[in-house]
Amino acid sequence: MGKIVCFSNQKGGVGKTTSCVNISAQIANKGNKKVLMIDMDPQGNATSGLGLPKSKIKNTIYDVIIGRCDVKDAIIKTKFKNLSVVPANIDLAGAELELYDLEDTTDFAKLALESVKDDYDYIFIDCPPSLGMLTVKALSVSDGVVIPMQCEFYSLEGMSQLFNTIKKIRTLYNPTLQIVGILLTMYNARLTLTGQVVAELKKYYADKLFKVPISRTVRISEAPGYGEPICYHDPYGKGSLEYAAVAKELMLRI
């Protein structure tokens, strides 16, 4: 039975989608595991990051959420080894309000994923940069959560809010939800601020930090423009090697 892991941080621009796409691809390619990635962000960046034109997609996660189609009808096999995706587009923005109107929203995601959970080794969910209904539902059905964050003090401030949300999710919906790890992104060891933030994180979350941070590199930034994960765009580059190390550690953790 596949493990479900969501990537979540209510702060935007922290490398959440980039990390979800690249870790999914690394585990599917180098780890030789069957991976399904679910794009739960209305921006659909994870979808385009895999080279899929959002305007030409028939079924998305929005159609699954509102019951218009089965999740199996929304899965697209990508050109990348062992990697499939349930795409998203701007239609998903309306799902947030529709979820509040539904009488029972606690089971839609769980029921949708139950039918495909045995078909994959890992199901990764890219959450929107908020703590709204879509993120709550993703956390409610996940076995674990990865928290990507930049080495900035605003990110540190947001961490306590996210941890409080996770605590509430455990109490109300998902008592077995675990924090797989905190992933430092856009890392620059030369900056004094980076060292200060890392020191704070180690003080409170030392056991949660992934051992290898993700450096800020041009190759990682440009890869989505080519519709490729970094392990295909620059397979022997620094970013690819770092994501490979994180992917390996993630598989050991969950």
BADO-954651 format. One line per field, with one value per residue: residue in three letters; chain; x, y, z of N, C-alpha, C in turn. Coordinates in nm, 2 decimals. Example, Ala and Ser with C-alpha at 12.3 -4.5 7.8 and 13.67 -1.06 7.14 Angstrom:
2
r: ALA, SER
c: A, A
n.u: 1.32, 1.28
n.v: -0.57, -0.22
n.w: 0.78, 0.71
ca.u: 1.23, 1.37
ca.v: -0.45, -0.11
ca.w: 0.78, 0.71
c.u: 1.32, 1.29
c.v: -0.33, 0.00
c.w: 0.78, 0.79
END
This chain:
254
r: MET, GLY, LYS, ILE, VAL, CYS, PHE, SER, ASN, GLN, LYS, GLY, GLY, VAL, GLY, LYS, THR, THR, SER, CYS, VAL, ASN, ILE, SER, ALA, GLN, ILE, ALA, ASN, LYS, GLY, ASN, LYS, LYS, VAL, LEU, MET, ILE, ASP, MET, ASP, PRO, GLN, GLY, ASN, ALA, THR, SER, GLY, LEU, GLY, LEU, PRO, LYS, SER, LYS, ILE, LYS, ASN, THR, ILE, TYR, ASP, VAL, ILE, ILE, GLY, ARG, CYS, ASP, VAL, LYS, ASP, ALA, ILE, ILE, LYS, THR, LYS, PHE, LYS, ASN, LEU, SER, VAL, VAL, PRO, ALA, ASN, ILE, ASP, LEU, ALA, GLY, ALA, GLU, LEU, GLU, LEU, TYR, ASP, LEU, GLU, ASP, THR, THR, ASP, PHE, ALA, LYS, LEU, ALA, LEU, GLU, SER, VAL, LYS, ASP, ASP, TYR, ASP, TYR, ILE, PHE, ILE, ASP, CYS, PRO, PRO, SER, LEU, GLY, MET, LEU, THR, VAL, LYS, ALA, LEU, SER, VAL, SER, ASP, GLY, VAL, VAL, ILE, PRO, MET, GLN, CYS, GLU, PHE, TYR, SER, LEU, GLU, GLY, MET, SER, GLN, LEU, PHE, ASN, THR, ILE, LYS, LYS, ILE, ARG, THR, LEU, TYR, ASN, PRO, THR, LEU, GLN, ILE, VAL, GLY, ILE, LEU, LEU, THR, MET, TYR, ASN, ALA, ARG, LEU, THR, LEU, THR, GLY, GLN, VAL, VAL, ALA, GLU, LEU, LYS, LYS, TYR, TYR, ALA, ASP, LYS, LEU, PHE, LYS, VAL, PRO, ILE, SER, ARG, THR, VAL, ARG, ILE, SER, GLU, ALA, PRO, GLY, TYR, GLY, GLU, PRO, ILE, CYS, TYR, HIS, ASP, PRO, TYR, GLY, LYS, GLY, SER, LEU, GLU, TYR, ALA, ALA, VAL, ALA, LYS, GLU, LEU, MET, LEU, ARG, ILE
c: A, A, A, A, A, A, A, A, A, A, A, A, A, A, A, A, A, A, A, A, A, A, A, A, A, A, A, A, A, A, A, A, A, A, A, A, A, A, A, A, A, A, A, A, A, A, A, A, A, A, A, A, A, A, A, A, A, A, A, A, A, A, A, A, A, A, A, A, A, A, A, A, A, A, A, A, A, A, A, A, A, A, A, A, A, A, A, A, A, A, A, A, A, A, A, A, A, A, A, A, A, A, A, A, A, A, A, A, A, A, A, A, A, A, A, A, A, A, A, A, A, A, A, A, A, A, A, A, A, A, A, A, A, A, A, A, A, A, A, A, A, A, A, A, A, A, A, A, A, A, A, A, A, A, A, A, A, A, A, A, A, A, A, A, A, A, A, A, A, A, A, A, A, A, A, A, A, A, A, A, A, A, A, A, A, A, A, A, A, A, A, A, A, A, A, A, A, A, A, A, A, A, A, A, A, A, A, A, A, A, A, A, A, A, A, A, A, A, A, A, A, A, A, A, A, A, A, A, A, A, A, A, A, A, A, A, A, A, A, A, A, A, A, A, A, A, A, A, A, A, A, A, A, A
n.u: 0.08, 0.06, 0.24, 0.12, 0.22, 0.22, 0.32, 0.37, 0.33, 0.23, 0.33, 0.42, 0.64, 0.86, 0.98, 0.82, 0.65, 0.85, 1.01, 0.83, 0.78, 1.05, 1.14, 0.95, 1.00, 1.27, 1.24, 1.08, 1.24, 1.53, 1.49, 1.33, 1.05, 0.69, 0.52, 0.27, 0.18, -0.01, -0.15, -0.25, -0.27, -0.42, -0.27, -0.14, 0.13, 0.29, 0.19, 0.25, 0.53, 0.60, 0.58, 0.32, 0.06, -0.17, -0.40, -0.49, -0.57, -0.81, -0.94, -0.91, -0.78, -0.98, -1.22, -1.23, -1.27, -1.52, -1.68, -1.72, -1.57, -1.39, -1.10, -0.91, -0.97, -0.85, -0.59, -0.27, -0.02, 0.31, 0.59, 0.81, 0.99, 0.81, 0.64, 0.34, 0.06, -0.20, -0.35, -0.38, -0.56, -0.67, -0.93, -0.95, -0.94, -1.20, -1.29, -1.23, -1.43, -1.65, -1.62, -1.67, -1.94, -2.04, -2.20, -2.07, -1.74, -1.53, -1.45, -1.40, -1.15, -1.01, -1.17, -1.13, -0.86, -0.83, -0.89, -0.68, -0.45, -0.32, -0.19, 0.04, 0.37, 0.43, 0.24, 0.24, 0.14, 0.10, 0.05, -0.16, -0.03, -0.13, -0.34, -0.59, -0.90, -0.83, -0.57, -0.61, -0.76, -0.58, -0.38, -0.53, -0.56, -0.31, -0.02, 0.21, 0.39, 0.58, 0.78, 0.88, 1.10, 1.23, 1.54, 1.47, 1.35, 1.08, 0.98, 1.04, 0.86, 0.62, 0.63, 0.54, 0.27, 0.19, 0.26, 0.08, -0.16, -0.12, -0.13, -0.40, -0.52, -0.44, -0.58, -0.85, -0.89, -0.69, -0.51, -0.27, -0.09, 0.23, 0.52, 0.73, 0.96, 1.16, 1.25, 1.51, 1.53, 1.66, 1.91, 2.19, 2.49, 2.68, 2.56, 2.50, 2.25, 2.14, 2.28, 2.19, 1.92, 1.92, 2.04, 1.84, 1.64, 1.76, 1.77, 1.50, 1.39, 1.56, 1.56, 1.39, 1.49, 1.59, 1.90, 2.04, 2.04, 1.87, 2.03, 2.03, 2.01, 2.08, 2.01, 1.80, 1.61, 1.55, 1.46, 1.17, 1.08, 1.15, 0.99, 1.07, 1.18, 1.46, 1.63, 1.63, 1.68, 1.93, 2.11, 2.35, 2.41, 2.45, 2.20, 2.04, 2.18, 2.15, 1.87, 1.84, 1.97, 1.79, 1.56, 1.63, 1.66, 1.40, 1.26, 1.36, 1.25, 0.98
n.v: -0.12, 0.22, 0.50, 0.81, 1.14, 1.48, 1.80, 2.09, 2.43, 2.73, 2.97, 3.13, 3.08, 2.93, 2.71, 2.49, 2.36, 2.30, 2.13, 1.92, 1.82, 1.75, 1.57, 1.37, 1.29, 1.20, 0.98, 0.82, 0.78, 0.72, 0.58, 0.39, 0.35, 0.34, 0.63, 0.86, 1.19, 1.45, 1.74, 1.99, 2.26, 2.55, 2.71, 2.54, 2.48, 2.26, 2.08, 2.21, 2.20, 1.95, 1.94, 1.95, 2.08, 2.30, 2.39, 2.20, 1.99, 1.74, 1.62, 1.72, 1.75, 1.90, 1.82, 1.57, 1.63, 1.75, 1.55, 1.49, 1.32, 1.00, 0.94, 0.79, 0.84, 1.09, 1.07, 1.11, 0.96, 1.06, 1.15, 1.08, 0.84, 0.60, 0.79, 0.94, 1.18, 1.37, 1.63, 2.00, 2.30, 2.65, 2.62, 2.49, 2.68, 2.75, 2.54, 2.55, 2.71, 2.56, 2.33, 2.40, 2.43, 2.17, 1.90, 1.69, 1.69, 1.54, 1.30, 1.29, 1.31, 1.10, 0.88, 0.91, 0.86, 0.60, 0.41, 0.41, 0.38, 0.14, 0.10, 0.24, 0.32, 0.55, 0.84, 1.17, 1.49, 1.82, 2.09, 2.40, 2.74, 2.80, 2.78, 2.67, 2.51, 2.31, 2.24, 2.15, 1.92, 1.77, 1.72, 1.57, 1.32, 1.22, 1.03, 1.15, 1.47, 1.69, 1.97, 2.23, 2.50, 2.84, 2.99, 3.21, 3.46, 3.52, 3.28, 3.12, 3.23, 3.15, 2.88, 2.79, 2.84, 2.66, 2.42, 2.43, 2.40, 2.14, 2.00, 2.03, 1.90, 1.64, 1.60, 1.62, 1.49, 1.31, 1.12, 0.98, 1.13, 1.22, 1.43, 1.43, 1.57, 1.87, 2.07, 2.25, 2.51, 2.69, 2.75, 2.92, 2.91, 3.11, 3.33, 3.52, 3.53, 3.29, 3.11, 3.19, 3.13, 2.85, 2.77, 2.84, 2.66, 2.42, 2.42, 2.39, 2.20, 1.99, 1.71, 1.69, 1.81, 1.77, 1.62, 1.72, 2.03, 2.22, 2.39, 2.72, 2.74, 2.81, 2.62, 2.46, 2.65, 2.71, 2.47, 2.41, 2.57, 2.43, 2.22, 2.00, 1.78, 1.83, 1.62, 1.52, 1.74, 1.84, 1.61, 1.55, 1.77, 2.00, 2.06, 1.84, 1.63, 1.70, 1.69, 1.41, 1.30, 1.39, 1.27, 1.00, 1.00, 1.06, 0.83, 0.66, 0.76, 0.73
n.w: 0.00, -0.09, 0.04, 0.14, 0.10, 0.18, 0.06, 0.22, 0.31, 0.43, 0.35, 0.05, -0.23, -0.13, -0.24, -0.24, -0.44, -0.63, -0.49, -0.44, -0.70, -0.79, -0.60, -0.63, -0.89, -0.86, -0.69, -0.84, -1.06, -1.00, -0.76, -0.85, -0.81, -0.82, -0.87, -0.79, -0.85, -0.71, -0.80, -0.61, -0.61, -0.72, -0.89, -1.05, -1.10, -1.06, -1.24, -1.49, -1.46, -1.51, -1.78, -1.89, -2.08, -1.94, -2.05, -2.23, -2.09, -2.00, -1.76, -1.42, -1.08, -0.97, -1.10, -0.99, -0.72, -0.71, -0.79, -1.06, -1.21, -1.18, -0.99, -1.12, -1.38, -1.41, -1.40, -1.54, -1.73, -1.73, -1.94, -1.80, -1.63, -1.45, -1.33, -1.27, -1.29, -1.13, -1.26, -1.22, -1.26, -1.30, -1.23, -1.00, -0.80, -0.74, -0.60, -0.33, -0.20, -0.27, -0.12, 0.13, 0.12, 0.09, 0.25, 0.37, 0.39, 0.47, 0.37, 0.10, -0.03, 0.08, 0.00, -0.27, -0.31, -0.20, -0.39, -0.56, -0.42, -0.38, -0.61, -0.64, -0.51, -0.38, -0.31, -0.38, -0.27, -0.38, -0.21, -0.19, -0.13, 0.14, 0.44, 0.39, 0.30, 0.10, 0.17, 0.43, 0.37, 0.23, 0.42, 0.59, 0.48, 0.45, 0.51, 0.60, 0.62, 0.44, 0.50, 0.32, 0.35, 0.33, 0.43, 0.61, 0.84, 0.84, 0.75, 0.96, 1.15, 1.04, 1.08, 1.33, 1.32, 1.12, 1.24, 1.45, 1.31, 1.20, 1.44, 1.51, 1.30, 1.35, 1.59, 1.51, 1.26, 1.16, 1.33, 1.30, 1.15, 1.05, 1.08, 0.83, 0.76, 0.78, 0.51, 0.40, 0.17, -0.12, -0.03, 0.11, 0.21, 0.26, 0.36, 0.65, 0.77, 0.70, 0.85, 1.11, 1.10, 1.06, 1.30, 1.48, 1.40, 1.45, 1.72, 1.80, 1.62, 1.55, 1.51, 1.30, 1.07, 0.73, 0.63, 0.41, 0.27, 0.01, -0.23, -0.37, -0.70, -1.05, -1.24, -1.11, -1.10, -1.37, -1.48, -1.46, -1.67, -1.89, -1.86, -1.71, -1.45, -1.22, -1.22, -1.47, -1.63, -1.55, -1.47, -1.34, -1.19, -0.91, -0.78, -0.86, -0.74, -0.47, -0.43, -0.48, -0.26, -0.06, -0.14, -0.10, 0.18, 0.26, 0.18, 0.37, 0.60, 0.59
ca.u: 0.00, 0.14, 0.25, 0.07, 0.29, 0.19, 0.42, 0.28, 0.38, 0.13, 0.41, 0.45, 0.78, 0.96, 1.03, 0.73, 0.62, 0.98, 1.05, 0.74, 0.81, 1.18, 1.15, 0.86, 1.08, 1.38, 1.20, 1.03, 1.35, 1.64, 1.44, 1.25, 0.92, 0.58, 0.48, 0.16, 0.18, -0.14, -0.13, -0.36, -0.26, -0.48, -0.18, -0.10, 0.28, 0.35, 0.15, 0.34, 0.66, 0.62, 0.56, 0.18, -0.01, -0.29, -0.52, -0.53, -0.61, -0.95, -0.99, -0.82, -0.82, -1.10, -1.32, -1.24, -1.32, -1.67, -1.75, -1.74, -1.50, -1.32, -0.96, -0.84, -0.99, -0.78, -0.44, -0.20, 0.12, 0.40, 0.70, 0.91, 0.99, 0.73, 0.57, 0.20, 0.01, -0.34, -0.31, -0.46, -0.56, -0.73, -1.07, -0.94, -0.96, -1.34, -1.32, -1.22, -1.56, -1.75, -1.59, -1.74, -2.09, -2.07, -2.24, -1.96, -1.62, -1.42, -1.41, -1.39, -1.01, -0.98, -1.23, -1.07, -0.72, -0.83, -0.90, -0.55, -0.34, -0.24, -0.13, 0.16, 0.45, 0.42, 0.15, 0.28, 0.04, 0.15, -0.06, -0.15, 0.04, -0.23, -0.39, -0.73, -0.97, -0.76, -0.46, -0.66, -0.80, -0.46, -0.32, -0.62, -0.55, -0.17, 0.06, 0.31, 0.40, 0.72, 0.77, 0.99, 1.11, 1.35, 1.62, 1.43, 1.28, 0.94, 0.95, 1.04, 0.74, 0.51, 0.64, 0.46, 0.13, 0.17, 0.26, -0.05, -0.26, -0.10, -0.18, -0.54, -0.55, -0.42, -0.69, -0.98, -0.91, -0.58, -0.42, -0.14, -0.02, 0.36, 0.60, 0.84, 1.08, 1.17, 1.35, 1.56, 1.54, 1.72, 2.01, 2.31, 2.57, 2.76, 2.48, 2.49, 2.11, 2.11, 2.33, 2.11, 1.79, 1.95, 2.07, 1.71, 1.57, 1.83, 1.73, 1.37, 1.34, 1.68, 1.53, 1.30, 1.56, 1.66, 2.04, 2.10, 1.96, 1.87, 2.09, 1.98, 2.09, 2.01, 1.95, 1.68, 1.51, 1.52, 1.41, 1.03, 1.06, 1.17, 0.89, 1.15, 1.24, 1.60, 1.71, 1.63, 1.73, 2.07, 2.12, 2.47, 2.44, 2.44, 2.06, 2.00, 2.24, 2.09, 1.74, 1.86, 2.00, 1.67, 1.46, 1.67, 1.63, 1.26, 1.22, 1.40, 1.18, 0.84
ca.v: 0.00, 0.33, 0.61, 0.94, 1.25, 1.61, 1.91, 2.20, 2.55, 2.84, 3.08, 3.11, 3.11, 2.86, 2.59, 2.37, 2.28, 2.26, 2.01, 1.81, 1.77, 1.69, 1.45, 1.27, 1.24, 1.13, 0.85, 0.74, 0.74, 0.66, 0.49, 0.29, 0.33, 0.39, 0.75, 0.95, 1.32, 1.52, 1.89, 2.04, 2.40, 2.61, 2.77, 2.43, 2.48, 2.12, 2.03, 2.26, 2.16, 1.82, 1.96, 1.92, 2.21, 2.30, 2.43, 2.09, 1.87, 1.71, 1.60, 1.76, 1.72, 1.97, 1.73, 1.46, 1.68, 1.78, 1.42, 1.49, 1.20, 0.92, 0.98, 0.71, 0.91, 1.21, 1.04, 1.12, 0.91, 1.15, 1.10, 1.05, 0.70, 0.56, 0.90, 0.99, 1.30, 1.42, 1.77, 2.10, 2.43, 2.75, 2.58, 2.44, 2.79, 2.75, 2.42, 2.59, 2.75, 2.45, 2.23, 2.45, 2.41, 2.03, 1.86, 1.60, 1.70, 1.48, 1.17, 1.29, 1.29, 0.97, 0.78, 0.92, 0.80, 0.46, 0.33, 0.40, 0.37, 0.01, 0.10, 0.32, 0.31, 0.68, 0.95, 1.30, 1.60, 1.95, 2.18, 2.54, 2.81, 2.85, 2.67, 2.66, 2.38, 2.22, 2.20, 2.07, 1.79, 1.69, 1.68, 1.48, 1.19, 1.19, 0.96, 1.24, 1.60, 1.75, 2.12, 2.31, 2.64, 2.92, 3.03, 3.35, 3.47, 3.51, 3.14, 3.07, 3.27, 3.07, 2.74, 2.77, 2.84, 2.54, 2.31, 2.43, 2.34, 1.99, 1.95, 2.03, 1.79, 1.51, 1.58, 1.62, 1.40, 1.22, 1.11, 0.92, 1.22, 1.25, 1.53, 1.36, 1.65, 2.01, 2.08, 2.39, 2.54, 2.82, 2.76, 2.99, 2.90, 3.23, 3.44, 3.52, 3.51, 3.15, 3.04, 3.22, 3.06, 2.71, 2.75, 2.84, 2.54, 2.30, 2.44, 2.34, 2.09, 1.92, 1.58, 1.70, 1.86, 1.68, 1.64, 1.79, 2.14, 2.24, 2.52, 2.81, 2.72, 2.85, 2.50, 2.43, 2.76, 2.71, 2.34, 2.41, 2.63, 2.32, 2.11, 1.88, 1.78, 1.86, 1.49, 1.50, 1.86, 1.85, 1.50, 1.54, 1.90, 2.01, 2.05, 1.70, 1.54, 1.73, 1.63, 1.27, 1.27, 1.42, 1.16, 0.88, 1.01, 1.06, 0.69, 0.59, 0.81, 0.69
ca.w: 0.00, -0.10, 0.14, 0.10, 0.16, 0.12, 0.07, 0.27, 0.38, 0.39, 0.29, -0.09, -0.28, -0.05, -0.31, -0.21, -0.56, -0.69, -0.41, -0.47, -0.84, -0.80, -0.51, -0.70, -1.01, -0.82, -0.63, -0.95, -1.16, -0.94, -0.66, -0.92, -0.74, -0.89, -0.80, -0.84, -0.79, -0.72, -0.80, -0.54, -0.61, -0.83, -0.99, -1.15, -1.14, -1.06, -1.37, -1.60, -1.43, -1.58, -1.92, -1.93, -2.11, -1.86, -2.14, -2.31, -2.00, -1.99, -1.63, -1.32, -0.95, -0.94, -1.14, -0.89, -0.59, -0.72, -0.83, -1.20, -1.26, -1.09, -0.98, -1.23, -1.51, -1.42, -1.39, -1.67, -1.73, -1.79, -2.02, -1.71, -1.58, -1.33, -1.27, -1.32, -1.22, -1.14, -1.28, -1.17, -1.33, -1.22, -1.19, -0.86, -0.71, -0.69, -0.51, -0.19, -0.16, -0.29, -0.02, 0.25, 0.10, 0.09, 0.38, 0.43, 0.31, 0.54, 0.31, -0.05, -0.07, 0.13, -0.09, -0.41, -0.31, -0.16, -0.51, -0.64, -0.32, -0.39, -0.75, -0.63, -0.39, -0.31, -0.36, -0.33, -0.29, -0.37, -0.15, -0.22, -0.02, 0.24, 0.53, 0.36, 0.30, 0.02, 0.24, 0.54, 0.32, 0.19, 0.55, 0.66, 0.42, 0.43, 0.62, 0.65, 0.56, 0.43, 0.51, 0.27, 0.40, 0.31, 0.55, 0.65, 0.97, 0.82, 0.74, 1.10, 1.22, 0.99, 1.11, 1.45, 1.27, 1.05, 1.34, 1.52, 1.21, 1.20, 1.57, 1.50, 1.20, 1.43, 1.69, 1.45, 1.14, 1.12, 1.45, 1.27, 1.06, 1.10, 1.01, 0.77, 0.78, 0.73, 0.41, 0.38, 0.03, -0.16, 0.08, 0.07, 0.34, 0.28, 0.43, 0.80, 0.81, 0.68, 0.97, 1.22, 1.09, 1.08, 1.44, 1.55, 1.36, 1.52, 1.86, 1.83, 1.53, 1.50, 1.46, 1.18, 0.95, 0.64, 0.64, 0.30, 0.22, -0.13, -0.26, -0.47, -0.83, -1.17, -1.30, -1.05, -1.13, -1.51, -1.52, -1.49, -1.80, -1.99, -1.83, -1.67, -1.32, -1.23, -1.24, -1.62, -1.69, -1.52, -1.39, -1.26, -1.13, -0.77, -0.74, -0.88, -0.64, -0.34, -0.43, -0.48, -0.12, 0.02, -0.17, -0.03, 0.32, 0.28, 0.17, 0.49, 0.71, 0.58
c.u: 0.09, 0.13, 0.20, 0.15, 0.26, 0.31, 0.34, 0.36, 0.29, 0.20, 0.45, 0.60, 0.89, 1.01, 0.94, 0.70, 0.74, 1.02, 0.96, 0.77, 0.94, 1.20, 1.06, 0.94, 1.20, 1.35, 1.15, 1.14, 1.46, 1.60, 1.36, 1.12, 0.81, 0.52, 0.37, 0.17, 0.05, -0.11, -0.26, -0.35, -0.32, -0.39, -0.13, 0.05, 0.34, 0.31, 0.23, 0.48, 0.70, 0.59, 0.42, 0.12, -0.15, -0.41, -0.57, -0.57, -0.76, -1.00, -0.87, -0.86, -0.95, -1.22, -1.34, -1.31, -1.47, -1.75, -1.78, -1.68, -1.43, -1.17, -0.88, -0.86, -0.91, -0.63, -0.38, -0.06, 0.21, 0.51, 0.82, 0.89, 0.91, 0.65, 0.44, 0.16, -0.14, -0.32, -0.41, -0.46, -0.64, -0.87, -1.07, -0.96, -1.11, -1.38, -1.32, -1.36, -1.66, -1.74, -1.67, -1.89, -2.13, -2.10, -2.13, -1.84, -1.50, -1.37, -1.38, -1.25, -0.97, -1.04, -1.17, -0.94, -0.72, -0.83, -0.77, -0.43, -0.25, -0.16, 0.01, 0.24, 0.44, 0.32, 0.19, 0.18, 0.11, 0.04, -0.05, -0.08, -0.06, -0.27, -0.54, -0.78, -0.89, -0.64, -0.50, -0.70, -0.68, -0.39, -0.40, -0.61, -0.41, -0.12, 0.16, 0.31, 0.54, 0.70, 0.89, 0.99, 1.24, 1.42, 1.59, 1.35, 1.13, 0.89, 0.95, 0.91, 0.62, 0.51, 0.55, 0.31, 0.10, 0.17, 0.13, -0.16, -0.24, -0.15, -0.33, -0.59, -0.54, -0.54, -0.82, -1.00, -0.81, -0.48, -0.28, -0.05, 0.12, 0.43, 0.72, 0.97, 1.07, 1.28, 1.39, 1.59, 1.61, 1.83, 2.13, 2.39, 2.66, 2.69, 2.47, 2.35, 2.08, 2.16, 2.25, 1.98, 1.81, 1.97, 1.94, 1.64, 1.63, 1.79, 1.60, 1.33, 1.46, 1.65, 1.45, 1.37, 1.62, 1.81, 2.10, 2.00, 1.97, 1.92, 2.01, 2.06, 2.01, 1.94, 1.82, 1.57, 1.46, 1.45, 1.26, 1.00, 1.08, 1.07, 0.96, 1.19, 1.39, 1.68, 1.72, 1.70, 1.88, 2.10, 2.24, 2.51, 2.41, 2.30, 2.01, 2.05, 2.18, 1.95, 1.74, 1.88, 1.87, 1.57, 1.50, 1.64, 1.48, 1.21, 1.25, 1.31, 1.03, 0.82
c.v: 0.12, 0.43, 0.74, 1.05, 1.38, 1.71, 2.04, 2.31, 2.67, 2.96, 3.04, 3.13, 3.04, 2.73, 2.47, 2.29, 2.23, 2.13, 1.89, 1.74, 1.70, 1.57, 1.34, 1.21, 1.16, 0.99, 0.76, 0.69, 0.66, 0.55, 0.38, 0.25, 0.39, 0.51, 0.82, 1.08, 1.39, 1.66, 1.94, 2.20, 2.46, 2.68, 2.67, 2.43, 2.35, 2.05, 2.08, 2.23, 2.03, 1.82, 1.94, 2.06, 2.21, 2.32, 2.31, 1.97, 1.86, 1.71, 1.65, 1.72, 1.79, 1.88, 1.61, 1.51, 1.70, 1.66, 1.41, 1.37, 1.13, 0.96, 0.91, 0.77, 1.04, 1.19, 1.04, 1.06, 1.01, 1.08, 1.05, 0.91, 0.69, 0.68, 0.94, 1.11, 1.32, 1.57, 1.87, 2.22, 2.53, 2.72, 2.54, 2.55, 2.79, 2.64, 2.45, 2.63, 2.64, 2.35, 2.28, 2.43, 2.26, 1.99, 1.77, 1.61, 1.62, 1.36, 1.18, 1.26, 1.14, 0.86, 0.79, 0.84, 0.65, 0.37, 0.32, 0.38, 0.25, 0.01, 0.17, 0.30, 0.44, 0.77, 1.08, 1.41, 1.73, 2.04, 2.32, 2.61, 2.88, 2.74, 2.66, 2.52, 2.27, 2.16, 2.11, 1.93, 1.70, 1.64, 1.57, 1.34, 1.14, 1.11, 1.05, 1.37, 1.64, 1.90, 2.19, 2.45, 2.71, 2.96, 3.18, 3.35, 3.47, 3.37, 3.08, 3.11, 3.19, 2.93, 2.71, 2.76, 2.71, 2.42, 2.31, 2.37, 2.19, 1.93, 1.93, 1.92, 1.66, 1.49, 1.56, 1.51, 1.29, 1.20, 1.05, 1.01, 1.25, 1.36, 1.45, 1.44, 1.79, 2.02, 2.22, 2.40, 2.67, 2.85, 2.83, 3.00, 3.03, 3.34, 3.42, 3.48, 3.36, 3.07, 3.06, 3.14, 2.91, 2.68, 2.75, 2.71, 2.42, 2.30, 2.37, 2.21, 2.01, 1.79, 1.58, 1.75, 1.75, 1.72, 1.73, 1.90, 2.15, 2.38, 2.59, 2.80, 2.76, 2.73, 2.46, 2.53, 2.75, 2.58, 2.34, 2.48, 2.53, 2.21, 1.98, 1.89, 1.79, 1.73, 1.46, 1.62, 1.88, 1.74, 1.49, 1.67, 1.89, 1.99, 1.91, 1.61, 1.57, 1.67, 1.48, 1.23, 1.29, 1.31, 1.03, 0.88, 1.00, 0.91, 0.61, 0.63, 0.77, 0.58
c.w: 0.00, 0.01, 0.07, 0.17, 0.10, 0.15, 0.11, 0.34, 0.33, 0.33, 0.14, -0.12, -0.20, -0.11, -0.28, -0.34, -0.63, -0.62, -0.43, -0.60, -0.84, -0.72, -0.57, -0.81, -0.97, -0.77, -0.74, -1.04, -1.09, -0.83, -0.72, -0.86, -0.83, -0.81, -0.87, -0.77, -0.81, -0.70, -0.74, -0.53, -0.74, -0.94, -1.09, -1.18, -1.14, -1.19, -1.48, -1.58, -1.48, -1.73, -1.98, -1.96, -2.04, -1.95, -2.21, -2.22, -1.99, -1.85, -1.53, -1.19, -0.91, -0.98, -1.05, -0.76, -0.60, -0.77, -0.97, -1.27, -1.15, -1.10, -1.09, -1.36, -1.53, -1.42, -1.53, -1.65, -1.80, -1.87, -1.93, -1.64, -1.45, -1.26, -1.34, -1.23, -1.23, -1.14, -1.22, -1.26, -1.24, -1.17, -1.04, -0.76, -0.65, -0.60, -0.37, -0.13, -0.16, -0.17, 0.11, 0.24, 0.11, 0.23, 0.45, 0.34, 0.36, 0.46, 0.16, -0.09, -0.03, 0.03, -0.23, -0.41, -0.27, -0.29, -0.59, -0.55, -0.34, -0.52, -0.75, -0.50, -0.31, -0.39, -0.30, -0.37, -0.28, -0.33, -0.19, -0.10, 0.07, 0.33, 0.52, 0.35, 0.21, 0.10, 0.36, 0.49, 0.29, 0.32, 0.61, 0.60, 0.40, 0.55, 0.68, 0.57, 0.56, 0.42, 0.45, 0.32, 0.36, 0.44, 0.58, 0.77, 0.95, 0.81, 0.88, 1.17, 1.17, 1.03, 1.23, 1.41, 1.20, 1.15, 1.42, 1.44, 1.21, 1.33, 1.57, 1.41, 1.27, 1.52, 1.62, 1.34, 1.13, 1.23, 1.42, 1.18, 1.12, 1.02, 0.96, 0.79, 0.73, 0.63, 0.38, 0.23, 0.00, -0.06, 0.03, 0.20, 0.36, 0.35, 0.58, 0.84, 0.80, 0.81, 1.10, 1.22, 1.12, 1.23, 1.52, 1.52, 1.44, 1.67, 1.89, 1.74, 1.48, 1.44, 1.33, 1.06, 0.87, 0.64, 0.54, 0.26, 0.07, -0.16, -0.37, -0.60, -0.95, -1.24, -1.25, -1.09, -1.28, -1.55, -1.55, -1.63, -1.92, -1.97, -1.79, -1.52, -1.33, -1.26, -1.39, -1.68, -1.67, -1.42, -1.30, -1.19, -0.98, -0.72, -0.75, -0.77, -0.50, -0.33, -0.42, -0.33, -0.03, -0.01, -0.10, 0.12, 0.35, 0.27, 0.30, 0.61, 0.70, 0.48
END
